[in-house]
């Protein structure tokens, strides 16, 4: 068990998960736009690492649907309508803690300073935090904000900002997240230890975490 001056968490699929069914949400999006579905939730997740940086949630989903359309051989002009409908149907407040997440967060707070580093905009992610009752649970919260130079993980900027606000060195901190591409690669590049929550969604292991967890219920064995 290691001792850290600060523990940082990802939000989506790490501390929380949506209660809306991903396939149902996607089906409704295509139904409401009168288009035949050409992708699955897994296709959406697989496309994320290849997307350009977006300034807003709307732009992110336009990029996302354009990319999955391209991969499916569909004209990308369908992306704006799909993005708009997806965001209309998506409820950011429809979230719940992942198994062990609440206890892991409490344990981290008992041990020192705690940060949130999330690949999401302030407005949407704050709704999730408020719904979970943890809006004020962190010493620093870092949201994606390209206009302020805070680009999505694995970019160094969100990690640098969090460490500066927490006043800790990289080798005295650990980042916990579910994405090898965003969380583990970003933390590793910055010199933080990384704890990867394996949710069964990542593909080939291109980055090696310091620790691997099947569930946050095992978090106390790490720190």
N, C-alpha and C positions, 0 to 999 in steps of 0.2 A: 504494500500500500504506500503510495507516494504522497508527499506533502506539497501542496501548491499554495502560492499566495493568492491566486485568482483562478476561478473556474468559469469558463464561458460556454454557453449553450446555443445551439441552433434552435429554431422554433418548429417549423413545419416538419412533420414526420419524425421529430426528435422528442420535443416536449408535448406536442399535441398532434392530433390527426383529425381530419374532417369527419363529420357524421353524415354528410351527404354522400351517397354512393357515387363513385367516380363514373361508372359506366352509365348509370341513370342520368347523371348530369350531362354527359356527352350526348347520349341519345336525345335528350330533350333539346339540347342546343341545335342539333341537326334537324330535328323535327320542326322546331319553331322557325327555322330559316328555310324549310322546304327543300333540304338537300339530303342526298344519300350519304350515310356515314362512311367515311373512307379511312378512319383511324380508330385506335383504341386508346384507353388511358396509358397503357404501356408505351405506345408510340409517342404520345405527348412527352412522357418522362424521358424517353430516349433522345428526343430532339433537343432538350434544354441545353446540354453542354455546347451545342453548335450555334446557339443563337447570338446575334449581336446584342450589345448592351441597349436596354430600353430605358427611356426616361420616365415612363408611367406604366401602370398595370395594363392599360389598354394597348399601349405599344408593345408590351411584352407578349400579350396574347395574339396580337396581329402577327408578330414575328413567328410565334409558335405555330399558329395554324398555317401560315404561309410555308413554313419549313416542312410540316407533316404533309401538306398538300403536294409540295414538290416531290417528296419521297414517294408519295402514292401516285404520282403522274397526273395530278389534278391541277387545274389552273389556280394560281395563287390569288386571283382576284376575289376568291371566296373568303379570304382571311378576315377582312374588316367586319363583315356581317357576322361571322362565326364568333369572333372575339367579342363583339358588342353583346351578342346574345348570351354567351358563356358567362360574362361578367354580370349580366342582368340576373341570371339564374343562380349564380354562385352566392352563397351566404357566408361571409367571413366569420360570423358569430357562431356558426354551426360546427363547433370543434369540441373535442374532449381530450383529457390527458391520455397520453399513451401509458401502458402499464409501467408502474414504478416511477413515472416522471415527477409527480408531485413530491414523493418522498426523496427523490434524487435532488430536486431543487432545494428542498428544506435542508437536506444534509449538506449541500454545498454552501448554503447561507450560514449554517452553523460553523463552517470551517474557515470562512474568510469572505473575500470580495467575490461578487458574481456578476458576470456580464451576459448580455444577449447579443448575438451577432446573427442577423437573419437576412436572407436574400428576399426581401419584400419591402414595399413602401411603408412609410410610417402610418398612413391612414388605415390601410387594410390590416396590417399586423397589430396595430394598437387595438382594433376591434376584437381580434382573437385574444390578446392578452387580457382585455377587460372582461370578456366572456368567461375566461378561465379564472378570473380573480387574482391575476398575478401582474397587473400593470405596474405595480410599484415594488416588485420583488427583486429588481436588479439595480446594481450600483451604476451601471451604464447600459443603455440600449442603443444598438447600432443598426439602423435601417439602410436599405439601399437608397442612395440619393446621388445619382450621377452629376446633377447640377452643382453639388457641393464636393465633388471629387470622390464620393464614396461609391465605388463600383461593386458589383456583386462578387461574392466569394467564387473562385479562389483568388481574386485580386487581393493584393496586400493591404489596400487602404482600410477596409473595415477592421481588420485585425490590428493594424497600427493605431487606429483611432481608439479602439477599445483598450488596448494596452496603455496608451497615454493617459486615458481618463482613469483607468484603474491604478496607474502609477506602479506598474509591475514590469519586470523584464520578461521577454519571451520564454526563457528557460525556467521561469517560475510560474508558468501558466499552462493550462490544458484547455483544449476546445473539444466539445462533445457534439457530434452530429451524425446524420444518417447518410451523407453523401461522400463517397470517396473522391469524386471530382471536385466538389466545392469545399467541403469541410476538412477532409483529411489532407488533400493536396495543398489547400490554402494554409492550414496550420503548420504542416510540415515545412513549407517554404519559408515561413516566418520564424521557425525555430521553436514553436510551441509543441508540446506533446499533444497527441490526438487520441480521442476515444471514439471509435466508430461503432455506431449502433446499426447492426446488420438487420435490416428489415426485409431482406430478400428481394430488393428492387434494383440493386446495382448490378452492372454487368461484370466484365473482366476486371480483375483487381490490378489496376495500373498504379495504385498508390498504397503503401503499407502503413496502417495506423500503429500507434504505440500500443494501444489496447483495442481489443475487440469484444463487444458486448452483444449478446443475443437479446437482451432486454435491459432497460434501465433499472430493473429490479436488482441487477447485479452491480449497480454503480458503486455501492459502498465497498466493494472488493478492490476498487481501483484507487479511490482517494479517501 
